Amino acid sequence: MASKLNKSPVSKFFFTVDTVDDRKAVYNECIMSISRGGTSAKNFTTTNLIAGACFQPTLQKCASMKEVWPIDHPRAQVITTVIGEMMALDYQPFSVVQDEGFKRLMKLVAPKWVISDKASHQL
């Protein structure tokens, strides 16, 4: 059954369904998760989405959304470690982190994580 989010003309341009929690939508401009107003598909509404979109993020908030994690950021360290484990378990070459497909995947799942020369040496 198609959700109301997919039917709303406004939401087609501004929102996508949250891939982790379908009870939420993601406002595309700032990647902010907003409740869809219910606990099941038949109760979802776009009213919360429209009201939630009527905010203007601060300049600092906008700038921080584009910043990448430094190599010593705890989340960056975990991701780097897990990538190293993946390469060891799957017999992948170190160069896998330079492949275009890997870069696209990481940009989607962890946009603030970037491979650095130091990180590639840690792997």
N, C-alpha and C positions, 0 to 999 in steps of 0.2 A: 504494500500500500504506500503510495507516495505521501510524503509528509507535507504539512502545510507550509513548511519552510521552502520546499521546492516549488510550491504553487504561487507564492507571493512574488509579484513582479519586483518589488523593492529589494527583497532579500536575494534575488538572483544576482544582483550586482554587488551587494555589500556583505553577504554572509555565506558561510559554508557550515555544514553540520560538523560538530566536533568529532574527530575520529576516535577519541578515547571515551567520550561520554555523549551518547546521542541525545541526551536531555539538554544539551547545550549547543549553542551555535558560536562560531568564531567570527568576530567582526574583522573583515579582511584588512582594514586600514591599520589596525594596531595589534592584530592577533590576540585580541582580548576575548575571553570566553564569557558568554552571556547565557543565562537560563532561558530555555524556550517556553517556560511558563507551565510546566506540567511534569508528571512522572511517567506518562506513557504517550505514544504517538497521537492518540485521539484527543489528548488534552493540550498538545502543543499549540502555541499561538505566536504570532509575530509581534504582538503588542510590546512585550518586554524588549524585543530586539530593536524596535524603532525607538523606544524610550532610552534604551541603553546606548544607542548610537548618538544620542544628542548631547554628547560631552565633548569637550575639547581637551585633549591631553596636553600636559605642560610640555614646554620645550625640552626640559630635562628628560621627561618620560619618553618622548619621541627619539631623542638622541640615544638613550640607554637601550632602546629596542634594536638599534643597529650595531651596538658594540659587540665585539667578540670577547669570549672569555680569555683571560691570560692563562698561560700554561700552568700556573700554580693554583688556578681556581679548582676547588674540590670536584665539581662536576666534570670539568675538562680532564682532570686526572683519572677519574673513574672511566670515562669514555675511552681515553687513550689506553688504559690498562686492558679494558675489555677487547678493544681492537687488537692489541698485542696477543691476547689469549686466543682470539678468533684465528689469527694468522698461524699461531702455533698448532692449534687443534686441527685446522683444516689444511695445513701445509701450504699456506698462501705465501707468496714472496712479499718482502717488505714493500716493494713497489706498488702493491695493490692500493695503497693510500693515495697514490698519484693518478690512478685510473679515473676517467671521467664518470663512469657509473658510480663508483664509490663516492666521489665528491658530490654528485647529485643526491645520492641517498643521504649522506650526512647533512647536506644543506636542508633537506626536508625534515629529518628526525631530530637534528640538533643544530639549528642555524647559528648558534653562538659559538659552536666549537669549530675551530679551524686547525688544520695540521700545520705545525710549525717545524722548522729545522730541528729545534730541540726535541719536540715530541716525536718526530720520525726517528731520531737517534735513540729515544727511550724505547721505542717499539723494537 
